[in-house]
């Protein structure tokens, strides 16, 4: 097998094109020597991919970033995350993350180390998604809460504004997800028989409010895959409003008039990110065993977007 193909099968988060570029730059070595991407890998070959820079320092340092703490006790926290805040350091975001904010907020808690993977984030939401996140302060709490997510005994609902009108009032999307072979930064629905890397994913949705060309829906997750709601809604023909990655930053429904186009562009400016908010979160407290449930207010940009569509719908109906 060609070494670029071999590496792409063992590095699913990296495109074959990037691997080929690395090989052409002399960064793919086999048995201690640089090789081109068409080198044929053989049994017992030692293959290395070398970085052309020093490894980034992922040490999480305290940063004074405001947090909206919804609930807190000795073992856990619930936070209402604003859109635009990355939850964990990674490529392109090495500072200014939620974990940096937690390191500062809990700086006097000697038992909390933001660099310890046994505590901290129990689950994640996308950078440009607002809403509720669960944080564990102790390893025991993280193990317990993580198991609840794994066994699907938590309750999570999201509110999303999506393109198009629904014939039905509710439904379910059952589609396995994996990275898109054409764009490794995106995901798509696959038949598991066609892609063994695809993971089962189920989203239940119901209509909350109709605005003609867009619809406000509630999405309830059975599983928590990366980009799950965004991909599932696109899969059934209703991309999230203003979701650039999945085609929602285009005018997909509505009138072919300058006035309507200006209205949509104003909406995009008002909420320049996917219109998605993690609204509710329910789980069992790992110590008290009490069933806990939290409901969060919409982010200001999401609320302003919904208000704008409500006013538009009201005006259109009045004129009609």
C-alpha positions as CSV (number, residue, x, y, z in Angstrom):
1,X,0.0,0.0,0.0
2,X,1.2,3.5,-0.8
3,X,2.5,5.2,2.4
4,X,0.1,8.2,1.9
5,X,-2.9,5.9,1.7
6,X,-1.6,3.8,4.7
7,X,-1.2,7.0,6.8
8,X,-4.6,8.3,5.8
9,X,-6.3,5.1,7.0
10,X,-4.5,5.4,10.4
11,X,-4.9,9.2,10.8
12,X,-8.7,9.7,10.2
13,X,-8.5,13.4,11.3
14,X,-6.0,14.3,8.6
15,X,-6.7,14.4,4.8
16,X,-4.7,12.4,2.4
17,X,-3.8,15.7,0.6
18,X,-2.1,17.0,3.8
19,X,-0.2,13.8,4.1
20,X,1.0,14.1,0.5
21,X,2.1,17.7,1.2
22,X,4.0,16.6,4.2
23,X,5.8,13.9,2.2
24,X,6.7,16.3,-0.6
25,X,8.1,18.6,2.1
26,X,10.3,15.8,3.4
27,X,8.3,15.2,6.6
28,X,7.3,11.6,6.1
29,X,10.1,9.2,7.0
30,X,10.4,5.5,6.6
31,X,13.1,3.6,8.4
32,X,14.9,6.8,9.2
33,X,14.8,8.3,5.7
34,X,12.4,10.8,4.0
35,X,10.1,9.2,1.4
36,X,7.7,10.5,-1.2
37,X,4.0,9.8,-1.0
38,X,4.2,7.0,-3.6
39,X,6.5,4.9,-1.5
40,X,5.1,1.4,-1.0
41,X,4.9,0.5,2.7
42,X,6.0,-3.0,3.6
43,X,5.6,-5.1,6.8
44,X,8.0,-4.0,9.6
45,X,8.5,-0.6,8.1
46,X,8.9,2.1,10.8
47,X,6.9,5.2,9.5
48,X,7.2,8.6,11.1
49,X,5.5,11.9,10.4
50,X,7.6,14.8,11.6
51,X,6.3,18.2,12.6
52,X,7.9,21.2,10.9
53,X,7.6,23.1,14.2
54,X,8.0,22.6,17.9
55,X,5.0,20.8,19.5
56,X,2.5,23.4,20.8
57,X,2.3,23.8,24.6
58,X,-1.2,22.8,25.6
59,X,-0.7,23.7,29.3
60,X,-3.9,25.4,30.4
61,X,-3.1,28.6,32.3
62,X,-5.7,30.7,34.2
63,X,-7.2,33.6,32.3
64,X,-9.7,36.1,33.7
65,X,-12.6,35.3,31.3
66,X,-16.2,35.9,32.6
67,X,-18.3,32.8,33.2
68,X,-22.1,32.6,33.5
69,X,-22.3,30.0,36.3
70,X,-25.9,28.6,36.5
71,X,-25.2,26.2,39.3
72,X,-22.3,25.2,41.4
73,X,-21.5,22.9,44.4
74,X,-18.5,20.9,45.7
75,X,-18.4,18.4,42.9
76,X,-19.9,20.0,39.7
77,X,-20.8,23.2,37.9
78,X,-23.3,24.1,35.2
79,X,-22.3,26.9,32.9
80,X,-24.2,28.8,30.2
81,X,-21.5,29.2,27.5
82,X,-21.6,32.2,25.1
83,X,-21.2,31.7,21.4
84,X,-17.7,32.2,20.2
85,X,-16.0,30.7,23.3
86,X,-14.0,27.5,22.5
87,X,-14.3,24.9,25.2
88,X,-10.9,23.3,25.0
89,X,-7.5,24.3,23.6
90,X,-6.8,23.0,20.1
91,X,-5.6,24.0,16.7
92,X,-5.8,27.7,16.3
93,X,-7.2,28.2,19.9
94,X,-4.4,27.8,22.4
95,X,-5.7,30.4,24.8
96,X,-8.9,32.1,25.6
97,X,-10.9,28.9,26.1
98,X,-13.5,27.8,28.6
99,X,-10.9,25.6,30.4
100,X,-8.6,28.7,30.8
101,X,-11.6,30.5,32.3
102,X,-12.3,27.6,34.7
103,X,-8.6,27.5,35.7
104,X,-9.0,31.1,36.8
105,X,-12.4,30.8,38.3
106,X,-11.3,27.8,40.4
107,X,-7.8,29.1,41.1
108,X,-8.3,28.9,44.9
109,X,-9.6,25.3,44.7
110,X,-6.4,23.2,45.4
111,X,-8.1,20.0,44.2
112,X,-9.0,21.4,40.7
113,X,-6.3,21.2,38.1
114,X,-7.5,22.2,34.6
115,X,-4.7,20.1,33.1
116,X,-6.0,16.9,34.7
117,X,-8.2,15.0,32.2
118,X,-9.9,13.2,35.0
119,X,-11.8,16.3,35.9
120,X,-13.3,19.2,33.9
121,X,-15.5,19.0,30.9
122,X,-18.0,16.2,30.9
123,X,-19.2,17.0,27.4
124,X,-18.7,19.7,24.7
125,X,-20.6,22.0,22.4
126,X,-19.2,23.8,19.4
127,X,-17.5,27.1,19.6
128,X,-20.3,29.0,17.9
129,X,-23.1,27.2,19.8
130,X,-24.3,28.8,23.0
131,X,-25.8,27.1,26.0
132,X,-25.4,24.7,28.9
133,X,-22.3,22.8,29.7
134,X,-21.6,20.4,32.6
135,X,-18.3,20.5,34.5
136,X,-17.0,18.0,37.0
137,X,-14.7,19.1,39.9
138,X,-13.7,15.6,41.0
139,X,-12.6,12.4,39.2
140,X,-15.5,10.5,40.8
141,X,-18.1,13.1,39.6
142,X,-16.6,13.0,36.1
143,X,-16.7,9.2,35.9
144,X,-20.3,9.1,37.2
145,X,-21.6,11.9,34.9
146,X,-19.6,10.6,31.9
147,X,-21.3,7.2,32.4
148,X,-24.7,8.9,32.3
149,X,-23.9,10.4,29.0
150,X,-22.6,7.1,27.7
151,X,-25.7,5.3,28.8
152,X,-28.0,8.1,27.4
153,X,-29.7,8.7,30.7
154,X,-29.1,12.5,30.5
155,X,-31.7,14.8,29.0
156,X,-30.6,17.5,26.5
157,X,-32.6,19.7,24.3
158,X,-31.4,22.4,21.8
159,X,-33.3,25.2,20.1
160,X,-32.4,25.8,16.5
161,X,-33.6,28.1,13.7
162,X,-33.5,26.1,10.5
163,X,-34.2,26.9,6.9
164,X,-37.6,25.9,5.4
165,X,-41.0,24.9,6.7
166,X,-41.9,21.4,8.0
167,X,-44.9,19.5,6.8
168,X,-45.0,17.6,10.1
169,X,-44.8,18.9,13.6
170,X,-42.3,16.4,14.9
171,X,-40.0,13.7,13.7
172,X,-36.8,11.7,14.2
173,X,-33.5,11.6,12.2
174,X,-31.6,8.3,12.6
175,X,-28.4,8.6,10.6
176,X,-24.9,7.4,11.4
177,X,-22.2,10.1,11.3
178,X,-18.6,10.2,10.2
179,X,-16.1,12.7,8.8
180,X,-16.9,13.8,5.2
181,X,-14.3,12.3,2.9
182,X,-14.3,15.4,0.8
183,X,-13.9,17.8,3.7
184,X,-12.4,16.4,6.9
185,X,-13.6,19.4,9.0
186,X,-17.2,18.4,8.3
187,X,-19.4,15.4,9.0
188,X,-22.1,13.7,7.0
189,X,-24.6,10.9,7.2
190,X,-23.4,7.5,6.1
191,X,-24.8,4.0,5.8
192,X,-22.8,2.0,8.3
193,X,-22.3,-0.7,5.7
194,X,-20.6,1.8,3.5
195,X,-18.5,3.4,6.2
196,X,-17.6,1.3,9.2
197,X,-16.3,4.4,10.9
198,X,-19.7,6.0,11.1
199,X,-21.2,6.2,14.5
200,X,-25.0,5.8,15.2
201,X,-26.7,9.1,15.9
202,X,-30.4,9.9,16.7
203,X,-32.0,13.3,16.9
204,X,-35.7,13.9,17.7
205,X,-37.2,17.2,16.7
206,X,-40.4,19.1,17.1
207,X,-41.6,22.4,15.7
208,X,-41.8,25.3,18.2
209,X,-42.6,28.2,15.9
210,X,-43.1,28.7,12.2
211,X,-42.0,31.8,10.3
212,X,-42.8,30.6,6.8
213,X,-39.3,30.5,5.3
214,X,-37.5,29.4,8.5
215,X,-38.7,27.3,11.5
216,X,-37.8,27.3,15.2
217,X,-37.4,23.7,16.3
218,X,-36.5,21.9,19.5
219,X,-34.0,19.0,19.1
220,X,-33.6,16.3,21.7
221,X,-30.5,14.2,21.5
222,X,-30.3,10.5,22.1
223,X,-26.6,10.6,21.2
224,X,-24.1,13.4,21.3
225,X,-22.0,13.2,18.1
226,X,-19.9,16.1,16.8
227,X,-22.0,18.5,14.8
228,X,-25.0,16.1,15.2
229,X,-27.9,18.5,15.0
230,X,-26.2,20.6,12.3
231,X,-25.6,17.5,10.1
232,X,-28.9,15.8,10.7
233,X,-30.9,19.0,9.9
234,X,-29.0,19.5,6.7
235,X,-29.5,15.8,5.8
236,X,-33.3,16.3,5.9
237,X,-33.1,19.5,3.9
238,X,-33.2,22.1,6.7
239,X,-29.7,23.5,7.3
240,X,-29.3,25.6,10.4
241,X,-29.8,29.3,9.7
242,X,-26.4,31.1,9.3
243,X,-24.4,27.8,9.5
244,X,-21.7,28.6,7.0
245,X,-20.0,25.1,7.3
246,X,-23.2,23.3,6.4
247,X,-24.7,25.6,3.8
248,X,-26.9,27.7,6.0
249,X,-25.3,31.1,5.3
250,X,-27.1,31.3,1.9
251,X,-30.6,32.4,1.2
252,X,-32.3,29.0,0.8
253,X,-35.9,30.0,1.0
254,X,-38.0,33.1,0.5
255,X,-38.7,35.9,-2.0
256,X,-36.5,37.0,-4.9
257,X,-36.6,40.6,-4.0
258,X,-34.0,43.2,-2.9
259,X,-35.9,43.9,0.2
260,X,-36.0,40.3,1.3
261,X,-32.3,39.8,0.5
262,X,-31.5,42.8,2.7
263,X,-33.6,41.4,5.5
264,X,-31.8,38.1,5.4
265,X,-28.4,39.8,5.3
266,X,-29.4,41.9,8.3
267,X,-30.4,38.6,10.1
268,X,-26.9,37.2,9.3
269,X,-25.3,40.3,10.7
270,X,-27.4,40.1,13.8
271,X,-26.5,36.4,14.5
272,X,-23.4,35.6,12.5
273,X,-23.1,32.0,13.6
274,X,-25.2,28.8,13.5
275,X,-28.5,29.6,15.2
276,X,-28.2,26.8,17.8
277,X,-28.6,27.0,21.6
278,X,-28.2,24.2,24.2
279,X,-31.4,25.0,26.0
280,X,-31.9,22.3,28.7
281,X,-29.8,19.8,30.6
282,X,-30.9,17.1,32.9
283,X,-28.9,14.5,34.9
284,X,-28.7,12.7,38.2
285,X,-26.4,14.3,40.8
286,X,-23.4,11.9,41.3
287,X,-23.5,12.4,45.1
288,X,-27.0,13.2,46.3
289,X,-28.6,11.1,43.5
290,X,-31.1,13.9,43.0
291,X,-32.5,14.4,39.5
292,X,-31.4,17.9,38.4
293,X,-32.8,19.9,35.5
294,X,-31.6,23.2,34.1
295,X,-33.1,25.6,31.5
296,X,-31.1,28.5,30.0
297,X,-32.1,31.8,28.5
298,X,-31.2,32.2,24.8
299,X,-28.1,34.1,24.0
300,X,-28.7,37.8,23.1
301,X,-28.0,37.3,19.4
302,X,-30.2,34.2,19.1
303,X,-33.1,36.1,20.9
304,X,-32.6,39.1,18.6
305,X,-32.7,36.9,15.6
306,X,-36.0,35.2,16.7
307,X,-37.5,38.6,17.5
308,X,-36.6,39.9,14.0
309,X,-38.3,36.9,12.4
310,X,-41.4,37.3,14.6
311,X,-41.7,40.9,13.5
312,X,-41.2,39.9,9.9
313,X,-43.9,37.3,10.1
314,X,-46.3,39.6,11.8
315,X,-45.7,42.3,9.2
316,X,-46.1,39.9,6.3
317,X,-49.4,38.5,7.7
318,X,-50.7,42.1,8.3
319,X,-49.9,43.1,4.8
320,X,-51.4,39.9,3.4
